[in-house]
Structures are given as C-alpha cells and as structure tokens.
Amino acid sequence: MKIPDSSKDKLSPHAIKQLNDLRSEDQIVTVLIKKEKVIGISALDSEFEEAGAKVIDRFEKIDTDVVQIQASKLKELLKNPAVKSVAMEKTYHQLLDVATKVISGTSSPQLNTNLSGEGVTIAIVDSGIYPHPDLTTPENRIVGFYDVFAGKEVAPFDDGGHGTHCAGCVASNGRSSDKRYSGLAYNSKLVGVRVFEGRTTSTTTIIKGVDWCIENKDKYGIKIMSLSLGEKQICPRI
C-alpha cells in the first residue's frame, strides 16, 4: 500500500514499512492512534464508525486508542487533524540473543556503589517475579504483583523466568551466594507487573501494565519502571 508523503509525518518508521509491505489495502490492521488534545474526541469517534473501525482499547492518560481498521480506511483517516500520530501494534519477544548483542555494543558508565536502592520501589514490567530467597529473605521486598491478563493483583509468580532474571539484576541481595550475585539496587523494593503470557506480548498489553503502574505509583511508592523488552522488525506479506 502506497502511503502519501503528506501523511508520513504521522506514522512511525515501523508503521510506514509495514503498511508499504501490505499486498492488499483491504487487509485489517491494528494500530495505536494518538489523538490531538485540542480536537473533540467525538469527531474522531464518528469517523471510526464511518470507516467500520473497531476501538478495542482506549488509554485516556496518553490520548491513544487501539483500533482495528482496514488499511485503505486508515490511509483516509490520516488526513483527519484529530489524528496526531499512528503506530502499529507489535509483537514482543523475550530473546536474550538479541539483548546480548545490543548490550555488548555499548560501554557501561561507572556505577556508584554507594547507591543501594533504599526507599525506592521498582516495577518490573515483564513475565512476573518468582519469590526467590534473594528477593524475599530476610525481608520480602516484593511488595505488590499485578497480572495484566487476570486483570487483578495476585500472588507473585513467573511462568517465563525473564522477569525474575531482571528482578535479580536489579534487586538481588545475594543472600544465596554470599553476596556474590547482588543486584545494583539490592535494598530496593519490587512490584511485579506480568505482561508476558508465554514468550510474546503486544504493545497494548505493555501499555496496560504501564498504566497500572501509574495508577498505583503512590500506593506502592513506585519510582522506576524496568521494561527489558525487545521486538523484531518482522513484516510478513499476507
């Protein structure tokens, strides 16, 4: 599908590539549409309806709707001044081989070893957190846990392992290894936010996790969110 040059400034580079790679303008795509605050939402909602689009999620804090729409209709929708920007829904993967290549290409700054994370709560937005002794002994520092898929707070768990790995890098006190494997913020508290079910997740699911962190930052004292996530630029022809 050919995207007019006049509309490209509203699209992310990933969106431009994926839309250009579509074989048919009749294909249904899922997009995140950020709206201009100065324009009435009702005007854009009526255009969604006229285009036969389906709003599947709405994130009011960032003025963004997740919409399923025919590609040709999206091209017309981009002309609406109420549309500020458009990004594609993506699939994210827990891939250490990708992360390692990224990390190995950068140099780490000198760390301040006097910082322990005392008084700070860090939200690990990932696959969950297993209550490992390095995080729960002598004090349980996992103070909250939200499962996006269940839509509620539950007891901490991790069915993927990656979130626990990240939590250890952040907050392990090294109790099981005579402090050999201690995290950077070994006295910090943790909140787990489960946004992975299996090996993949979506942009929308991640936003729901971040949204929950914002809603509950005062309740748990969340100062930092850790999102160790990556996505592959894969645009299959359909």
One Martini backbone bead per residue (centre of mass of N, CA, C, O) as a GRO file, in nm:
protein
  238
    1MET     BB    1   0.094   0.037   0.025
    2LYS     BB    2   0.061   0.369  -0.050
    3ILE     BB    3   0.205   0.645   0.110
    4PRO     BB    4   0.159   0.954   0.153
    5ASP     BB    5   0.372   1.209   0.222
    6SER     BB    6   0.163   1.382   0.398
    7SER     BB    7   0.140   1.121   0.619
    8LYS     BB    8   0.429   1.029   0.731
    9ASP     BB    9   0.452   1.221   0.992
   10LYS     BB   10   0.233   1.019   1.150
   11LEU     BB   11   0.442   0.787   1.113
   12SER     BB   12   0.612   0.533   1.184
   13PRO     BB   13   0.859   0.353   1.045
   14HIS     BB   14   0.719   0.080   1.093
   15ALA     BB   15   0.445   0.159   0.965
   16ILE     BB   16   0.542   0.224   0.684
   17LYS     BB   17   0.660  -0.052   0.616
   18GLN     BB   18   0.409  -0.230   0.672
   19LEU     BB   19   0.215  -0.085   0.476
   20ASN     BB   20   0.393  -0.112   0.217
   21ASP     BB   21   0.387  -0.446   0.243
   22LEU     BB   22   0.112  -0.466   0.159
   23ARG     BB   23  -0.094  -0.629  -0.072
   24SER     BB   24  -0.363  -0.513   0.071
   25GLU     BB   25  -0.605  -0.261   0.150
   26ASP     BB   26  -0.812  -0.475   0.294
   27GLN     BB   27  -0.652  -0.505   0.530
   28ILE     BB   28  -0.634  -0.566   0.865
   29VAL     BB   29  -0.534  -0.338   1.121
   30THR     BB   30  -0.335  -0.262   1.412
   31VAL     BB   31  -0.361   0.050   1.591
   32LEU     BB   32  -0.207   0.347   1.734
   33ILE     BB   33  -0.398   0.637   1.820
   34LYS     BB   34  -0.304   0.963   1.846
   35LYS     BB   35  -0.454   1.243   1.992
   36GLU     BB   36  -0.565   1.551   1.980
   37LYS     BB   37  -0.659   1.757   2.238
   38VAL     BB   38  -0.809   1.999   2.074
   39ILE     BB   39  -0.985   1.769   1.974
   40GLY     BB   40  -1.266   1.618   1.948
   41ILE     BB   41  -1.347   1.290   2.003
   42SER     BB   42  -1.622   1.257   1.856
   43ALA     BB   43  -1.518   1.306   1.567
   44LEU     BB   44  -1.341   1.048   1.557
   45ASP     BB   45  -1.554   0.838   1.629
   46SER     BB   46  -1.730   0.883   1.374
   47GLU     BB   47  -1.503   0.797   1.177
   48PHE     BB   48  -1.474   0.512   1.275
   49GLU     BB   49  -1.762   0.428   1.206
   50GLU     BB   50  -1.751   0.493   0.898
   51ALA     BB   51  -1.491   0.286   0.864
   52GLY     BB   52  -1.541   0.022   1.046
   53ALA     BB   53  -1.410   0.053   1.312
   54LYS     BB   54  -1.234  -0.089   1.606
   55VAL     BB   55  -1.237  -0.029   1.945
   56ILE     BB   56  -1.026  -0.213   2.183
   57ASP     BB   57  -0.879   0.045   2.311
   58ARG     BB   58  -0.830   0.292   2.591
   59PHE     BB   59  -0.589   0.568   2.659
   60GLU     BB   60  -0.633   0.857   2.829
   61LYS     BB   61  -0.348   0.952   2.935
   62ILE     BB   62  -0.240   0.933   2.605
   63ASP     BB   63  -0.453   0.970   2.382
   64THR     BB   64  -0.519   0.648   2.304
   65ASP     BB   65  -0.607   0.424   2.041
   66VAL     BB   66  -0.713   0.095   1.968
   67VAL     BB   67  -0.729  -0.010   1.621
   68GLN     BB   68  -0.940  -0.167   1.386
   69ILE     BB   69  -0.847  -0.141   1.032
   70GLN     BB   70  -0.858  -0.064   0.723
   71ALA     BB   71  -0.603   0.043   0.536
   72SER     BB   72  -0.758   0.241   0.349
   73LYS     BB   73  -0.896   0.393   0.588
   74LEU     BB   74  -0.640   0.489   0.726
   75LYS     BB   75  -0.540   0.673   0.500
   76GLU     BB   76  -0.783   0.868   0.540
   77LEU     BB   77  -0.752   0.925   0.851
   78LEU     BB   78  -0.476   1.084   0.836
   79LYS     BB   79  -0.625   1.361   0.747
   80ASN     BB   80  -0.705   1.400   1.028
   81PRO     BB   81  -0.639   1.640   1.277
   82ALA     BB   82  -0.694   1.438   1.526
   83VAL     BB   83  -0.443   1.296   1.414
   84LYS     BB   84  -0.116   1.269   1.532
   85SER     BB   85  -0.053   0.944   1.552
   86VAL     BB   86   0.094   0.625   1.421
   87ALA     BB   87   0.100   0.285   1.538
   88MET     BB   88   0.188  -0.037   1.556
   89GLU     BB   89   0.115  -0.332   1.640
   90LYS     BB   90   0.315  -0.554   1.837
   91THR     BB   91   0.562  -0.809   1.881
   92TYR     BB   92   0.712  -0.950   2.166
   93HIS     BB   93   1.038  -1.073   2.291
   94GLN     BB   94   1.231  -1.320   2.471
   95LEU     BB   95   1.567  -1.227   2.372
   96LEU     BB   96   1.893  -1.272   2.453
   97ASP     BB   97   2.048  -1.252   2.183
   98VAL     BB   98   1.960  -0.962   2.130
   99ALA     BB   99   2.041  -0.823   2.395
  100THR     BB  100   2.344  -0.892   2.388
  101LYS     BB  101   2.415  -0.731   2.132
  102VAL     BB  102   2.338  -0.456   2.247
  103ILE     BB  103   2.516  -0.450   2.504
  104SER     BB  104   2.800  -0.516   2.363
  105GLY     BB  105   2.781  -0.220   2.204
  106THR     BB  106   2.826  -0.103   2.495
  107SER     BB  107   2.917   0.121   2.751
  108SER     BB  108   2.955   0.132   3.088
  109PRO     BB  109   2.913   0.315   3.342
  110GLN     BB  110   3.004   0.424   3.630
  111LEU     BB  111   2.928   0.296   3.932
  112ASN     BB  112   2.745   0.363   4.228
  113THR     BB  113   2.804   0.179   4.522
  114ASN     BB  114   2.626   0.363   4.733
  115LEU     BB  115   2.381   0.253   4.591
  116SER     BB  116   2.080   0.052   4.709
  117GLY     BB  117   1.755   0.143   4.698
  118GLU     BB  118   1.665   0.284   4.934
  119GLY     BB  119   1.321   0.371   4.920
  120VAL     BB  120   1.275   0.204   4.651
  121THR     BB  121   1.042   0.135   4.384
  122ILE     BB  122   1.032  -0.134   4.144
  123ALA     BB  123   0.902  -0.200   3.826
  124ILE     BB  124   0.848  -0.519   3.674
  125VAL     BB  125   0.794  -0.538   3.328
  126ASP     BB  126   0.690  -0.873   3.259
  127SER     BB  127   0.667  -1.223   3.350
  128GLY     BB  128   0.753  -1.171   3.645
  129ILE     BB  129   0.798  -1.299   3.998
  130TYR     BB  130   0.995  -1.493   4.178
  131PRO     BB  131   1.025  -1.587   4.524
  132HIS     BB  132   1.324  -1.541   4.591
  133PRO     BB  133   1.546  -1.527   4.850
  134ASP     BB  134   1.695  -1.262   4.733
  135LEU     BB  135   1.390  -1.111   4.769
  136THR     BB  136   1.267  -1.242   5.071
  137THR     BB  137   1.552  -1.238   5.229
  138PRO     BB  138   1.455  -1.142   5.536
  139GLU     BB  139   1.280  -0.967   5.334
  140ASN     BB  140   0.994  -0.892   5.163
  141ARG     BB  141   1.032  -0.700   4.849
  142ILE     BB  142   0.756  -0.799   4.733
  143VAL     BB  143   0.480  -0.567   4.743
  144GLY     BB  144   0.374  -0.641   4.442
  145PHE     BB  145   0.114  -0.785   4.205
  146TYR     BB  146   0.037  -0.775   3.847
  147ASP     BB  147  -0.208  -0.921   3.622
  148VAL     BB  148  -0.315  -0.839   3.318
  149PHE     BB  149  -0.478  -1.101   3.235
  150ALA     BB  150  -0.650  -1.099   3.509
  151GLY     BB  151  -0.695  -0.797   3.625
  152LYS     BB  152  -0.507  -0.845   3.892
  153GLU     BB  153  -0.405  -0.907   4.204
  154VAL     BB  154  -0.141  -1.134   4.293
  155ALA     BB  155   0.059  -1.374   4.344
  156PRO     BB  156   0.372  -1.430   4.292
  157PHE     BB  157   0.502  -1.504   3.955
  158ASP     BB  158   0.688  -1.716   3.696
  159ASP     BB  159   0.645  -1.854   3.357
  160GLY     BB  160   0.938  -1.741   3.214
  161GLY     BB  161   1.196  -1.591   3.398
  162HIS     BB  162   1.278  -1.301   3.304
  163GLY     BB  163   1.176  -1.127   3.541
  164THR     BB  164   1.361  -1.255   3.755
  165HIS     BB  165   1.623  -1.180   3.625
  166CYS     BB  166   1.572  -0.870   3.640
  167ALA     BB  167   1.524  -0.855   3.945
  168GLY     BB  168   1.810  -0.955   4.019
  169CYS     BB  169   1.972  -0.730   3.878
  170VAL     BB  170   1.840  -0.513   4.062
  171ALA     BB  171   1.762  -0.670   4.384
  172SER     BB  172   1.966  -0.856   4.474
  173ASN     BB  173   2.132  -0.963   4.789
  174GLY     BB  174   2.304  -1.244   4.773
  175ARG     BB  175   2.231  -1.466   4.991
  176SER     BB  176   2.293  -1.740   4.813
  177SER     BB  177   2.616  -1.608   4.746
  178ASP     BB  178   2.758  -1.423   4.945
  179LYS     BB  179   2.703  -1.155   4.753
  180ARG     BB  180   2.796  -1.208   4.460
  181TYR     BB  181   2.477  -1.185   4.354
  182SER     BB  182   2.420  -0.862   4.324
  183GLY     BB  183   2.241  -0.597   4.289
  184LEU     BB  184   2.223  -0.258   4.233
  185ALA     BB  185   1.938  -0.255   4.422
  186TYR     BB  186   1.946  -0.445   4.709
  187ASN     BB  187   1.714  -0.254   4.882
  188SER     BB  188   1.486  -0.271   4.707
  189LYS     BB  189   1.168  -0.263   4.590
  190LEU     BB  190   0.898  -0.466   4.447
  191VAL     BB  191   0.704  -0.479   4.136
  192GLY     BB  192   0.493  -0.689   3.964
  193VAL     BB  193   0.433  -0.700   3.596
  194ARG     BB  194   0.234  -0.898   3.393
  195VAL     BB  195   0.289  -0.909   3.014
  196PHE     BB  196   0.353  -1.215   2.987
  197GLU     BB  197   0.235  -1.498   2.774
  198GLY     BB  198   0.489  -1.646   2.739
  199ARG     BB  199   0.705  -1.515   2.472
  200THR     BB  200   0.472  -1.301   2.422
  201THR     BB  201   0.355  -0.969   2.322
  202SER     BB  202   0.205  -0.640   2.340
  203THR     BB  203   0.164  -0.314   2.331
  204THR     BB  204  -0.106  -0.304   2.484
  205THR     BB  205  -0.019  -0.471   2.731
  206ILE     BB  206   0.208  -0.284   2.822
  207ILE     BB  207   0.033  -0.034   2.868
  208LYS     BB  208  -0.136  -0.160   3.092
  209GLY     BB  209   0.101  -0.191   3.288
  210VAL     BB  210   0.184   0.108   3.298
  211ASP     BB  211  -0.090   0.217   3.387
  212TRP     BB  212  -0.090   0.072   3.661
  213CYS     BB  213   0.162   0.211   3.774
  214ILE     BB  214   0.043   0.495   3.773
  215GLU     BB  215  -0.206   0.431   3.957
  216ASN     BB  216   0.014   0.285   4.191
  217LYS     BB  217   0.259   0.468   4.282
  218ASP     BB  218   0.160   0.560   4.569
  219LYS     BB  219   0.098   0.289   4.703
  220TYR     BB  220   0.417   0.171   4.634
  221GLY     BB  221   0.643   0.383   4.548
  222ILE     BB  222   0.693   0.427   4.247
  223LYS     BB  223   0.995   0.531   4.054
  224ILE     BB  224   1.043   0.270   3.867
  225MET     BB  225   1.067   0.128   3.535
  226SER     BB  226   1.115  -0.204   3.404
  227LEU     BB  227   1.187  -0.264   3.041
  228SER     BB  228   1.295  -0.577   2.907
  229LEU     BB  229   1.239  -0.521   2.575
  230GLY     BB  230   1.168  -0.673   2.246
  231GLU     BB  231   1.165  -0.629   1.880
  232LYS     BB  232   1.089  -0.747   1.567
  233GLN     BB  233   1.134  -0.664   1.221
  234ILE     BB  234   0.840  -0.808   1.116
  235CYS     BB  235   0.689  -0.819   0.770
  236PRO     BB  236   0.462  -1.001   0.656
  237ARG     BB  237   0.320  -1.136   0.385
  238ILE     BB  238  -0.052  -1.165   0.305
   0.00000   0.00000   0.00000
